[in-house]
């Protein structure tokens, strides 16, 4: 399965967190404003990144700007 290889894959690009003001979910524990993260997969609405927990998590694209 594709998601089992995400941690070992070469990153697609890097993104930087611009805010953690989530309307529905708490993301401040997993993302740090101003920090750059490697994108391991991308969909229309989400980036899958290696977050502060060391695991791959999916987050809306509006939290980030491309570096």
PDB file of N, H, CA, C and O in Angstrom:
ATOM      1  N   UNK A   1       0.829  -1.181   0.000  1.00  0.00           N
ATOM      2  CA  UNK A   1       0.000   0.000   0.000  1.00  0.00           C
ATOM      3  C   UNK A   1       0.877   1.249   0.000  1.00  0.00           C
ATOM      4  O   UNK A   1       1.937   1.283   0.624  1.00  0.00           O
ATOM      5  N   UNK A   2       0.424   2.247  -0.694  1.00  0.00           N
ATOM      6  H   UNK A   2      -0.437   2.220  -1.201  1.00  0.00           H
ATOM      7  CA  UNK A   2       1.199   3.464  -0.876  1.00  0.00           C
ATOM      8  C   UNK A   2       1.511   4.175   0.442  1.00  0.00           C
ATOM      9  O   UNK A   2       2.640   4.623   0.639  1.00  0.00           O
ATOM     10  N   UNK A   3       0.539   4.286   1.342  1.00  0.00           N
ATOM     11  H   UNK A   3      -0.379   3.922   1.181  1.00  0.00           H
ATOM     12  CA  UNK A   3       0.749   5.034   2.587  1.00  0.00           C
ATOM     13  C   UNK A   3       1.794   4.391   3.498  1.00  0.00           C
ATOM     14  O   UNK A   3       2.345   5.067   4.366  1.00  0.00           O
ATOM     15  N   UNK A   4       2.070   3.124   3.321  1.00  0.00           N
ATOM     16  H   UNK A   4       1.622   2.574   2.616  1.00  0.00           H
ATOM     17  CA  UNK A   4       3.079   2.460   4.142  1.00  0.00           C
ATOM     18  C   UNK A   4       4.497   2.862   3.744  1.00  0.00           C
ATOM     19  O   UNK A   4       5.436   2.631   4.506  1.00  0.00           O
ATOM     20  N   UNK A   5       4.666   3.457   2.569  1.00  0.00           N
ATOM     21  H   UNK A   5       3.903   3.644   1.951  1.00  0.00           H
ATOM     22  CA  UNK A   5       5.982   3.864   2.075  1.00  0.00           C
ATOM     23  C   UNK A   5       6.249   5.357   2.231  1.00  0.00           C
ATOM     24  O   UNK A   5       7.344   5.815   1.903  1.00  0.00           O
ATOM     25  N   UNK A   6       5.284   6.128   2.721  1.00  0.00           N
ATOM     26  H   UNK A   6       4.395   5.756   2.988  1.00  0.00           H
ATOM     27  CA  UNK A   6       5.417   7.576   2.761  1.00  0.00           C
ATOM     28  C   UNK A   6       6.613   8.050   3.575  1.00  0.00           C
ATOM     29  O   UNK A   6       7.286   8.997   3.169  1.00  0.00           O
ATOM     30  N   UNK A   7       6.895   7.425   4.702  1.00  0.00           N
ATOM     31  H   UNK A   7       6.348   6.656   5.032  1.00  0.00           H
ATOM     32  CA  UNK A   7       7.994   7.885   5.556  1.00  0.00           C
ATOM     33  C   UNK A   7       9.357   7.683   4.894  1.00  0.00           C
ATOM     34  O   UNK A   7      10.307   8.393   5.223  1.00  0.00           O
ATOM     35  N   UNK A   8       9.470   6.734   3.972  1.00  0.00           N
ATOM     36  H   UNK A   8       8.699   6.157   3.705  1.00  0.00           H
ATOM     37  CA  UNK A   8      10.741   6.447   3.317  1.00  0.00           C
ATOM     38  C   UNK A   8      10.880   7.135   1.961  1.00  0.00           C
ATOM     39  O   UNK A   8      11.973   7.153   1.395  1.00  0.00           O
ATOM     40  N   UNK A   9       9.808   7.694   1.435  1.00  0.00           N
ATOM     41  H   UNK A   9       8.920   7.679   1.894  1.00  0.00           H
ATOM     42  CA  UNK A   9       9.836   8.313   0.114  1.00  0.00           C
ATOM     43  C   UNK A   9      10.567   9.649   0.132  1.00  0.00           C
ATOM     44  O   UNK A   9      10.643  10.321   1.160  1.00  0.00           O
ATOM     45  N   UNK A  10      11.096  10.014  -1.015  1.00  0.00           N
ATOM     46  H   UNK A  10      11.034   9.468  -1.850  1.00  0.00           H
ATOM     47  CA  UNK A  10      11.702  11.331  -1.188  1.00  0.00           C
ATOM     48  C   UNK A  10      10.572  12.366  -1.160  1.00  0.00           C
ATOM     49  O   UNK A  10       9.547  12.171  -1.814  1.00  0.00           O
ATOM     50  N   UNK A  11      10.741  13.463  -0.414  1.00  0.00           N
ATOM     51  H   UNK A  11      11.573  13.622   0.118  1.00  0.00           H
ATOM     52  CA  UNK A  11       9.685  14.475  -0.321  1.00  0.00           C
ATOM     53  C   UNK A  11       9.376  15.100  -1.685  1.00  0.00           C
ATOM     54  O   UNK A  11      10.272  15.306  -2.504  1.00  0.00           O
ATOM     55  N   UNK A  12       8.094  15.397  -1.914  1.00  0.00           N
ATOM     56  H   UNK A  12       7.366  15.230  -1.249  1.00  0.00           H
ATOM     57  CA  UNK A  12       7.664  16.043  -3.152  1.00  0.00           C
ATOM     58  C   UNK A  12       8.056  17.519  -3.168  1.00  0.00           C
ATOM     59  O   UNK A  12       8.465  18.049  -4.200  1.00  0.00           O
ATOM     60  N   UNK A  13       7.928  18.172  -2.020  1.00  0.00           N
ATOM     61  H   UNK A  13       7.596  17.741  -1.181  1.00  0.00           H
ATOM     62  CA  UNK A  13       8.270  19.590  -1.861  1.00  0.00           C
ATOM     63  C   UNK A  13       8.267  19.932  -0.387  1.00  0.00           C
ATOM     64  O   UNK A  13       7.988  19.085   0.461  1.00  0.00           O
ATOM     65  N   UNK A  14       8.581  21.186  -0.090  1.00  0.00           N
ATOM     66  H   UNK A  14       8.807  21.874  -0.779  1.00  0.00           H
ATOM     67  CA  UNK A  14       8.557  21.667   1.294  1.00  0.00           C
ATOM     68  C   UNK A  14       7.509  22.763   1.407  1.00  0.00           C
ATOM     69  O   UNK A  14       7.310  23.558   0.489  1.00  0.00           O
ATOM     70  N   UNK A  15       6.849  22.785   2.549  1.00  0.00           N
ATOM     71  H   UNK A  15       7.011  22.139   3.295  1.00  0.00           H
ATOM     72  CA  UNK A  15       5.857  23.817   2.842  1.00  0.00           C
ATOM     73  C   UNK A  15       6.153  24.392   4.218  1.00  0.00           C
ATOM     74  O   UNK A  15       6.765  23.742   5.065  1.00  0.00           O
ATOM     75  N   UNK A  16       5.702  25.627   4.421  1.00  0.00           N
ATOM     76  H   UNK A  16       5.205  26.155   3.733  1.00  0.00           H
ATOM     77  CA  UNK A  16       5.882  26.304   5.706  1.00  0.00           C
ATOM     78  C   UNK A  16       4.521  26.610   6.300  1.00  0.00           C
ATOM     79  O   UNK A  16       3.608  27.034   5.590  1.00  0.00           O
ATOM     80  N   UNK A  17       4.382  26.397   7.600  1.00  0.00           N
ATOM     81  H   UNK A  17       5.123  26.053   8.177  1.00  0.00           H
ATOM     82  CA  UNK A  17       3.121  26.661   8.291  1.00  0.00           C
ATOM     83  C   UNK A  17       2.961  28.164   8.477  1.00  0.00           C
ATOM     84  O   UNK A  17       3.863  28.835   8.980  1.00  0.00           O
ATOM     85  N   UNK A  18       1.802  28.692   8.064  1.00  0.00           N
ATOM     86  H   UNK A  18       1.070  28.147   7.655  1.00  0.00           H
ATOM     87  CA  UNK A  18       1.540  30.128   8.218  1.00  0.00           C
ATOM     88  C   UNK A  18       0.570  30.413   9.362  1.00  0.00           C
ATOM     89  O   UNK A  18       0.549  31.525   9.888  1.00  0.00           O
ATOM     90  N   UNK A  19      -0.241  29.412   9.757  1.00  0.00           N
ATOM     91  H   UNK A  19      -0.223  28.508   9.329  1.00  0.00           H
ATOM     92  CA  UNK A  19      -1.121  29.569  10.922  1.00  0.00           C
ATOM     93  C   UNK A  19      -1.606  28.206  11.381  1.00  0.00           C
ATOM     94  O   UNK A  19      -1.517  27.224  10.644  1.00  0.00           O
ATOM     95  N   UNK A  20      -2.114  28.152  12.589  1.00  0.00           N
ATOM     96  H   UNK A  20      -2.186  28.950  13.188  1.00  0.00           H
ATOM     97  CA  UNK A  20      -2.701  26.918  13.129  1.00  0.00           C
ATOM     98  C   UNK A  20      -4.101  27.189  13.664  1.00  0.00           C
ATOM     99  O   UNK A  20      -4.572  26.497  14.567  1.00  0.00           O
ATOM    100  N   UNK A  21      -4.764  28.198  13.105  1.00  0.00           N
ATOM    101  H   UNK A  21      -4.382  28.760  12.372  1.00  0.00           H
ATOM    102  CA  UNK A  21      -6.117  28.574  13.529  1.00  0.00           C
ATOM    103  C   UNK A  21      -7.142  27.677  12.847  1.00  0.00           C
ATOM    104  O   UNK A  21      -7.679  28.028  11.796  1.00  0.00           O
ATOM    105  N   UNK A  22      -7.410  26.535  13.438  1.00  0.00           N
ATOM    106  H   UNK A  22      -6.974  26.250  14.291  1.00  0.00           H
ATOM    107  CA  UNK A  22      -8.339  25.570  12.864  1.00  0.00           C
ATOM    108  C   UNK A  22      -9.735  25.815  13.401  1.00  0.00           C
ATOM    109  O   UNK A  22      -9.917  26.070  14.592  1.00  0.00           O
ATOM    110  N   UNK A  23     -10.724  25.736  12.515  1.00  0.00           N
ATOM    111  H   UNK A  23     -10.576  25.529  11.548  1.00  0.00           H
ATOM    112  CA  UNK A  23     -12.109  25.937  12.921  1.00  0.00           C
ATOM    113  C   UNK A  23     -12.682  24.715  13.630  1.00  0.00           C
ATOM    114  O   UNK A  23     -13.529  24.848  14.513  1.00  0.00           O
ATOM    115  N   UNK A  24     -12.222  23.524  13.247  1.00  0.00           N
ATOM    116  H   UNK A  24     -11.534  23.416  12.530  1.00  0.00           H
ATOM    117  CA  UNK A  24     -12.850  22.312  13.743  1.00  0.00           C
ATOM    118  C   UNK A  24     -11.908  21.420  14.552  1.00  0.00           C
ATOM    119  O   UNK A  24     -12.340  20.783  15.512  1.00  0.00           O
ATOM    120  N   UNK A  25     -10.626  21.365  14.177  1.00  0.00           N
ATOM    121  H   UNK A  25     -10.275  21.883  13.397  1.00  0.00           H
ATOM    122  CA  UNK A  25      -9.683  20.450  14.802  1.00  0.00           C
ATOM    123  C   UNK A  25      -8.529  21.205  15.432  1.00  0.00           C
ATOM    124  O   UNK A  25      -8.236  22.331  15.029  1.00  0.00           O
ATOM    125  N   UNK A  26      -7.874  20.612  16.407  1.00  0.00           N
ATOM    126  H   UNK A  26      -8.112  19.698  16.735  1.00  0.00           H
ATOM    127  CA  UNK A  26      -6.690  21.187  17.023  1.00  0.00           C
ATOM    128  C   UNK A  26      -5.467  20.716  16.260  1.00  0.00           C
ATOM    129  O   UNK A  26      -5.173  19.521  16.227  1.00  0.00           O
ATOM    130  N   UNK A  27      -4.753  21.648  15.646  1.00  0.00           N
ATOM    131  H   UNK A  27      -4.992  22.619  15.673  1.00  0.00           H
ATOM    132  CA  UNK A  27      -3.552  21.282  14.893  1.00  0.00           C
ATOM    133  C   UNK A  27      -2.296  21.896  15.492  1.00  0.00           C
ATOM    134  O   UNK A  27      -1.189  21.578  15.056  1.00  0.00           O
ATOM    135  N   UNK A  28      -2.443  22.767  16.479  1.00  0.00           N
ATOM    136  H   UNK A  28      -3.341  23.026  16.833  1.00  0.00           H
ATOM    137  CA  UNK A  28      -1.292  23.446  17.076  1.00  0.00           C
ATOM    138  C   UNK A  28      -0.338  22.473  17.767  1.00  0.00           C
ATOM    139  O   UNK A  28       0.846  22.777  17.913  1.00  0.00           O
ATOM    140  N   UNK A  29      -0.826  21.319  18.192  1.00  0.00           N
ATOM    141  H   UNK A  29      -1.788  21.072  18.074  1.00  0.00           H
ATOM    142  CA  UNK A  29       0.039  20.321  18.820  1.00  0.00           C
ATOM    143  C   UNK A  29       0.926  19.602  17.806  1.00  0.00           C
ATOM    144  O   UNK A  29       1.993  19.099  18.157  1.00  0.00           O
ATOM    145  N   UNK A  30       0.486  19.556  16.557  1.00  0.00           N
ATOM    146  H   UNK A  30      -0.381  19.965  16.272  1.00  0.00           H
ATOM    147  CA  UNK A  30       1.207  18.800  15.527  1.00  0.00           C
ATOM    148  C   UNK A  30       1.949  19.676  14.530  1.00  0.00           C
ATOM    149  O   UNK A  30       2.822  19.187  13.812  1.00  0.00           O
ATOM    150  N   UNK A  31       1.614  20.969  14.471  1.00  0.00           N
ATOM    151  H   UNK A  31       0.905  21.366  15.054  1.00  0.00           H
ATOM    152  CA  UNK A  31       2.264  21.899  13.548  1.00  0.00           C
ATOM    153  C   UNK A  31       2.802  23.086  14.322  1.00  0.00           C
ATOM    154  O   UNK A  31       2.211  23.505  15.317  1.00  0.00           O
ATOM    155  N   UNK A  32       3.923  23.628  13.869  1.00  0.00           N
ATOM    156  H   UNK A  32       4.403  23.287  13.061  1.00  0.00           H
ATOM    157  CA  UNK A  32       4.530  24.794  14.486  1.00  0.00           C
ATOM    158  C   UNK A  32       4.582  25.904  13.452  1.00  0.00           C
ATOM    159  O   UNK A  32       5.124  25.721  12.362  1.00  0.00           O
ATOM    160  N   UNK A  33       4.015  27.064  13.796  1.00  0.00           N
ATOM    161  H   UNK A  33       3.575  27.212  14.682  1.00  0.00           H
ATOM    162  CA  UNK A  33       4.014  28.202  12.880  1.00  0.00           C
ATOM    163  C   UNK A  33       5.444  28.609  12.562  1.00  0.00           C
ATOM    164  O   UNK A  33       6.271  28.767  13.460  1.00  0.00           O
ATOM    165  N   UNK A  34       5.730  28.780  11.261  1.00  0.00           N
ATOM    166  H   UNK A  34       5.059  28.653  10.531  1.00  0.00           H
ATOM    167  CA  UNK A  34       7.056  29.179  10.813  1.00  0.00           C
ATOM    168  C   UNK A  34       7.980  28.015  10.504  1.00  0.00           C
ATOM    169  O   UNK A  34       9.033  28.211   9.898  1.00  0.00           O
ATOM    170  N   UNK A  35       7.610  26.813  10.905  1.00  0.00           N
ATOM    171  H   UNK A  35       6.755  26.653  11.397  1.00  0.00           H
ATOM    172  CA  UNK A  35       8.451  25.643  10.652  1.00  0.00           C
ATOM    173  C   UNK A  35       8.140  25.073   9.269  1.00  0.00           C
ATOM    174  O   UNK A  35       7.001  25.132   8.805  1.00  0.00           O
ATOM    175  N   UNK A  36       9.157  24.527   8.623  1.00  0.00           N
ATOM    176  H   UNK A  36      10.082  24.479   9.000  1.00  0.00           H
ATOM    177  CA  UNK A  36       8.991  23.918   7.310  1.00  0.00           C
ATOM    178  C   UNK A  36       8.886  22.404   7.453  1.00  0.00           C
ATOM    179  O   UNK A  36       9.565  21.795   8.280  1.00  0.00           O
ATOM    180  N   UNK A  37       8.025  21.812   6.634  1.00  0.00           N
ATOM    181  H   UNK A  37       7.473  22.307   5.962  1.00  0.00           H
ATOM    182  CA  UNK A  37       7.779  20.375   6.662  1.00  0.00           C
ATOM    183  C   UNK A  37       7.905  19.806   5.255  1.00  0.00           C
ATOM    184  O   UNK A  37       7.663  20.500   4.268  1.00  0.00           O
ATOM    185  N   UNK A  38       8.288  18.527   5.177  1.00  0.00           N
ATOM    186  H   UNK A  38       8.484  17.964   5.979  1.00  0.00           H
ATOM    187  CA  UNK A  38       8.368  17.821   3.905  1.00  0.00           C
ATOM    188  C   UNK A  38       7.005  17.240   3.553  1.00  0.00           C
ATOM    189  O   UNK A  38       6.359  16.602   4.384  1.00  0.00           O
ATOM    190  N   UNK A  39       6.571  17.465   2.313  1.00  0.00           N
ATOM    191  H   UNK A  39       7.096  17.983   1.638  1.00  0.00           H
ATOM    192  CA  UNK A  39       5.317  16.902   1.816  1.00  0.00           C
ATOM    193  C   UNK A  39       5.619  15.542   1.205  1.00  0.00           C
ATOM    194  O   UNK A  39       6.432  15.437   0.286  1.00  0.00           O
ATOM    195  N   UNK A  40       4.962  14.493   1.715  1.00  0.00           N
ATOM    196  H   UNK A  40       4.301  14.578   2.461  1.00  0.00           H
ATOM    197  CA  UNK A  40       5.188  13.148   1.184  1.00  0.00           C
ATOM    198  C   UNK A  40       4.090  12.711   0.233  1.00  0.00           C
ATOM    199  O   UNK A  40       4.276  11.778  -0.548  1.00  0.00           O
ATOM    200  N   UNK A  41       2.932  13.388   0.295  1.00  0.00           N
ATOM    201  H   UNK A  41       2.781  14.146   0.929  1.00  0.00           H
ATOM    202  CA  UNK A  41       1.839  13.117  -0.636  1.00  0.00           C
ATOM    203  C   UNK A  41       0.937  14.343  -0.672  1.00  0.00           C
ATOM    204  O   UNK A  41       0.862  15.097   0.298  1.00  0.00           O
ATOM    205  N   UNK A  42       0.255  14.537  -1.791  1.00  0.00           N
ATOM    206  H   UNK A  42       0.315  13.924  -2.579  1.00  0.00           H
ATOM    207  CA  UNK A  42      -0.602  15.705  -1.954  1.00  0.00           C
ATOM    208  C   UNK A  42      -1.873  15.301  -2.677  1.00  0.00           C
ATOM    209  O   UNK A  42      -1.841  14.532  -3.638  1.00  0.00           O
ATOM    210  N   UNK A  43      -3.007  15.837  -2.198  1.00  0.00           N
ATOM    211  H   UNK A  43      -3.034  16.461  -1.418  1.00  0.00           H
ATOM    212  CA  UNK A  43      -4.281  15.671  -2.881  1.00  0.00           C
ATOM    213  C   UNK A  43      -4.795  17.064  -3.195  1.00  0.00           C
ATOM    214  O   UNK A  43      -4.088  18.047  -2.977  1.00  0.00           O
ATOM    215  N   UNK A  44      -6.012  17.162  -3.705  1.00  0.00           N
ATOM    216  H   UNK A  44      -6.587  16.363  -3.883  1.00  0.00           H
ATOM    217  CA  UNK A  44      -6.580  18.468  -4.035  1.00  0.00           C
ATOM    218  C   UNK A  44      -6.730  19.361  -2.811  1.00  0.00           C
ATOM    219  O   UNK A  44      -6.518  20.570  -2.903  1.00  0.00           O
ATOM    220  N   UNK A  45      -7.092  18.789  -1.668  1.00  0.00           N
ATOM    221  H   UNK A  45      -7.264  17.807  -1.593  1.00  0.00           H
ATOM    222  CA  UNK A  45      -7.369  19.572  -0.467  1.00  0.00           C
ATOM    223  C   UNK A  45      -6.311  19.458   0.620  1.00  0.00           C
ATOM    224  O   UNK A  45      -6.222  20.337   1.478  1.00  0.00           O
ATOM    225  N   UNK A  46      -5.511  18.403   0.609  1.00  0.00           N
ATOM    226  H   UNK A  46      -5.583  17.689  -0.088  1.00  0.00           H
ATOM    227  CA  UNK A  46      -4.625  18.103   1.722  1.00  0.00           C
ATOM    228  C   UNK A  46      -3.169  17.925   1.310  1.00  0.00           C
ATOM    229  O   UNK A  46      -2.848  17.554   0.181  1.00  0.00           O
ATOM    230  N   UNK A  47      -2.295  18.210   2.295  1.00  0.00           N
ATOM    231  H   UNK A  47      -2.555  18.512   3.212  1.00  0.00           H
ATOM    232  CA  UNK A  47      -0.903  17.779   2.237  1.00  0.00           C
ATOM    233  C   UNK A  47      -0.736  16.695   3.291  1.00  0.00           C
ATOM    234  O   UNK A  47      -1.235  16.835   4.407  1.00  0.00           O
ATOM    235  N   UNK A  48      -0.052  15.634   2.955  1.00  0.00           N
ATOM    236  H   UNK A  48       0.353  15.520   2.048  1.00  0.00           H
ATOM    237  CA  UNK A  48       0.349  14.650   3.942  1.00  0.00           C
ATOM    238  C   UNK A  48       1.817  14.946   4.237  1.00  0.00           C
ATOM    239  O   UNK A  48       2.664  14.901   3.346  1.00  0.00           O
ATOM    240  N   UNK A  49       2.104  15.250   5.507  1.00  0.00           N
ATOM    241  H   UNK A  49       1.415  15.287   6.232  1.00  0.00           H
ATOM    242  CA  UNK A  49       3.449  15.658   5.904  1.00  0.00           C
ATOM    243  C   UNK A  49       3.914  14.843   7.103  1.00  0.00           C
ATOM    244  O   UNK A  49       3.114  14.219   7.801  1.00  0.00           O
ATOM    245  N   UNK A  50       5.221  14.862   7.326  1.00  0.00           N
ATOM    246  H   UNK A  50       5.871  15.369   6.760  1.00  0.00           H
ATOM    247  CA  UNK A  50       5.777  14.319   8.564  1.00  0.00           C
ATOM    248  C   UNK A  50       5.666  15.433   9.602  1.00  0.00           C
ATOM    249  O   UNK A  50       6.422  16.403   9.549  1.00  0.00           O
ATOM    250  N   UNK A  51       4.737  15.306  10.541  1.00  0.00           N
ATOM    251  H   UNK A  51       4.123  14.518  10.584  1.00  0.00           H
ATOM    252  CA  UNK A  51       4.466  16.380  11.491  1.00  0.00           C
ATOM    253  C   UNK A  51       5.321  16.259  12.749  1.00  0.00           C
ATOM    254  O   UNK A  51       6.254  15.457  12.787  1.00  0.00           O
ATOM    255  N   UNK A  52       5.013  17.047  13.775  1.00  0.00           N
ATOM    256  H   UNK A  52       4.255  17.698  13.744  1.00  0.00           H
ATOM    257  CA  UNK A  52       5.801  17.073  15.010  1.00  0.00           C
ATOM    258  C   UNK A  52       5.799  15.746  15.764  1.00  0.00           C
ATOM    259  O   UNK A  52       6.678  15.512  16.594  1.00  0.00           O
ATOM    260  N   UNK A  53       4.838  14.882  15.492  1.00  0.00           N
ATOM    261  H   UNK A  53       4.125  15.072  14.818  1.00  0.00           H
ATOM    262  CA  UNK A  53       4.794  13.578  16.159  1.00  0.00           C
ATOM    263  C   UNK A  53       5.761  12.583  15.528  1.00  0.00           C
ATOM    264  O   UNK A  53       6.015  11.518  16.091  1.00  0.00           O
ATOM    265  N   UNK A  54       6.306  12.931  14.349  1.00  0.00           N
ATOM    266  H   UNK A  54       6.099  13.796  13.892  1.00  0.00           H
ATOM    267  CA  UNK A  54       7.188  12.009  13.639  1.00  0.00           C
ATOM    268  C   UNK A  54       6.445  11.055  12.733  1.00  0.00           C
ATOM    269  O   UNK A  54       7.051  10.203  12.083  1.00  0.00           O
ATOM    270  N   UNK A  55       5.135  11.196  12.692  1.00  0.00           N
ATOM    271  H   UNK A  55       4.643  11.888  13.220  1.00  0.00           H
ATOM    272  CA  UNK A  55       4.293  10.355  11.845  1.00  0.00           C
ATOM    273  C   UNK A  55       3.725  11.193  10.709  1.00  0.00           C
ATOM    274  O   UNK A  55       3.790  12.422  10.744  1.00  0.00           O
ATOM    275  N   UNK A  56       3.175  10.533   9.713  1.00  0.00           N
ATOM    276  H   UNK A  56       3.123   9.535   9.685  1.00  0.00           H
ATOM    277  CA  UNK A  56       2.558  11.232   8.590  1.00  0.00           C
ATOM    278  C   UNK A  56       1.135  11.605   8.968  1.00  0.00           C
ATOM    279  O   UNK A  56       0.357  10.761   9.412  1.00  0.00           O
ATOM    280  N   UNK A  57       0.802  12.883   8.787  1.00  0.00           N
ATOM    281  H   UNK A  57       1.434  13.569   8.426  1.00  0.00           H
ATOM    282  CA  UNK A  57      -0.543  13.368   9.051  1.00  0.00           C
ATOM    283  C   UNK A  57      -1.039  14.170   7.870  1.00  0.00           C
ATOM    284  O   UNK A  57      -0.244  14.758   7.137  1.00  0.00           O
ATOM    285  N   UNK A  58      -2.355  14.199   7.676  1.00  0.00           N
ATOM    286  H   UNK A  58      -3.001  13.721   8.271  1.00  0.00           H
ATOM    287  CA  UNK A  58      -2.957  14.955   6.589  1.00  0.00           C
ATOM    288  C   UNK A  58      -3.556  16.253   7.110  1.00  0.00           C
ATOM    289  O   UNK A  58      -4.296  16.253   8.093  1.00  0.00           O
ATOM    290  N   UNK A  59      -3.232  17.362   6.444  1.00  0.00           N
ATOM    291  H   UNK A  59      -2.631  17.362   5.644  1.00  0.00           H
ATOM    292  CA  UNK A  59      -3.686  18.687   6.876  1.00  0.00           C
ATOM    293  C   UNK A  59      -4.168  19.486   5.673  1.00  0.00           C
ATOM    294  O   UNK A  59      -3.631  19.358   4.573  1.00  0.00           O
ATOM    295  N   UNK A  60      -5.202  20.325   5.900  1.00  0.00           N
ATOM    296  H   UNK A  60      -5.637  20.430   6.794  1.00  0.00           H
ATOM    297  CA  UNK A  60      -5.681  21.195   4.841  1.00  0.00           C
ATOM    298  C   UNK A  60      -4.558  22.087   4.331  1.00  0.00           C
ATOM    299  O   UNK A  60      -3.682  22.498   5.092  1.00  0.00           O
ATOM    300  N   UNK A  61      -4.591  22.379   3.052  1.00  0.00           N
ATOM    301  H   UNK A  61      -5.302  22.046   2.433  1.00  0.00           H
ATOM    302  CA  UNK A  61      -3.551  23.183   2.430  1.00  0.00           C
ATOM    303  C   UNK A  61      -3.545  24.628   2.910  1.00  0.00           C
ATOM    304  O   UNK A  61      -2.531  25.313   2.772  1.00  0.00           O
ATOM    305  N   UNK A  62      -4.654  25.107   3.471  1.00  0.00           N
ATOM    306  H   UNK A  62      -5.477  24.551   3.583  1.00  0.00           H
ATOM    307  CA  UNK A  62      -4.699  26.522   3.868  1.00  0.00           C
ATOM    308  C   UNK A  62      -3.842  26.853   5.088  1.00  0.00           C
ATOM    309  O   UNK A  62      -3.702  28.028   5.426  1.00  0.00           O
ATOM    310  N   UNK A  63      -3.265  25.857   5.755  1.00  0.00           N
ATOM    311  H   UNK A  63      -3.378  24.903   5.480  1.00  0.00           H
ATOM    312  CA  UNK A  63      -2.333  26.109   6.858  1.00  0.00           C
ATOM    313  C   UNK A  63      -0.923  26.420   6.366  1.00  0.00           C
ATOM    314  O   UNK A  63      -0.071  26.819   7.160  1.00  0.00           O
ATOM    315  N   UNK A  64      -0.663  26.246   5.076  1.00  0.00           N
ATOM    316  H   UNK A  64      -1.355  25.923   4.431  1.00  0.00           H
ATOM    317  CA  UNK A  64       0.707  26.267   4.556  1.00  0.00           C
ATOM    318  C   UNK A  64       0.885  27.237   3.400  1.00  0.00           C
ATOM    319  O   UNK A  64      -0.072  27.659   2.751  1.00  0.00           O
ATOM    320  N   UNK A  65       2.161  27.575   3.166  1.00  0.00           N
ATOM    321  H   UNK A  65       2.939  27.232   3.693  1.00  0.00           H
ATOM    322  CA  UNK A  65       2.561  28.228   1.925  1.00  0.00           C
ATOM    323  C   UNK A  65       3.753  27.423   1.402  1.00  0.00           C
ATOM    324  O   UNK A  65       4.551  26.890   2.173  1.00  0.00           O
ATOM    325  N   UNK A  66       3.851  27.349   0.074  1.00  0.00           N
ATOM    326  H   UNK A  66       3.203  27.782  -0.552  1.00  0.00           H
ATOM    327  CA  UNK A  66       4.956  26.600  -0.522  1.00  0.00           C
ATOM    328  C   UNK A  66       6.244  27.368  -0.397  1.00  0.00           C
ATOM    329  O   UNK A  66       6.263  28.593  -0.526  1.00  0.00           O
ATOM    330  N   UNK A  67       7.313  26.660  -0.148  1.00  0.00           N
ATOM    331  H   UNK A  67       7.297  25.666  -0.043  1.00  0.00           H
ATOM    332  CA  UNK A  67       8.640  27.285   0.005  1.00  0.00           C
ATOM    333  C   UNK A  67       9.391  27.141  -1.295  1.00  0.00           C
ATOM    334  O   UNK A  67      10.532  27.593  -1.403  1.00  0.00           O
TER     335      UNK A  67
END
